[in-house]
């Protein structure tokens, strides 16, 4: 009987310590994926005591990758007269991007807080496909969760899909959460 209790306790503890990474972008799909994770993977945390009793319990890493903004802004106007230096334009676009990123992650962090799940967020730059795979490896997560962006066939052919890329290249197990409407479409 004692052995059974020990095994049961161990399984519960392992589940509580799961380290999950959720890729967050500005699509509804990524927030839906996070909602799914909180409701289905972290529902063991039923009270505030559970969420604060141990420093090693389950945790969500929220990773947002900002697109790289290339400096393509050149002199404006006749004979190369620049009314706005390119760097000023670049800085303002970067600032707008950062504000957007912070807003998205704040919303995601609040969702975790509401479910009493510990969460940390990080903003990265460059190619989202590579950065998400790298981050999952460096953080040694148990599971990588991504939303599925409903790209049309033509867009998918040209752009590829971040979740498709990560499914093939990520070292961690990966779960792609499809939005509800996509699930229904596939059955009809």
C-alpha positions, 0 to 999 in steps of 0.5 A: 500500500505504501509503495502505491501511495509513493508512485501516485505521489510521484506521478502527481509531482511530475505532472506539476513540474512540467515545463511548457513553452507556448509560442505567442504571436498576434493571432487569435490562434496562439492565445487559443492554444494558451487557453487550451494549455491552461484548461487541459494541462494545468487544471491540476492546480485547483487552489492558490495553495497548490500554485505557491507551495513549491518553487518547482511546480509546472510553469509556462514560458511565453515566447514572442518573436518580433519580426526583424525590421530591415533598414530599407528607408532611404532618402526621401524627396528630390535630389536625395533630400531626407526629411526624416533620417532613416534611423528615426523611422526605424526606431519609431517602427521598432518602438511600435513593435515593442509596444505591441509585443508587450501588450500581447504578452501582458494579455497572455501573462494575465491569462496564466495568472487568472488560472494560478499558473506560474509564467515567464515571458521572453521577447526574441528577434529574427526568424520566428521558426528558428528562434522558437526551436532554439528557445525550446532547446535552451530552456529544456522544455518538456513540451512546445505548444503552438497555435495553428495559423489558418494560412490559405494554400497559396500563402502556405506554399510561399511563406511556409508555416512556423508550426510546420517548421517547428514540428520538423525541427524542434527537439522537444515534443510539440503540440499544435492546437488547432482553433475550434472552427478549423477542427469543425471544418476538417470533419465537414 
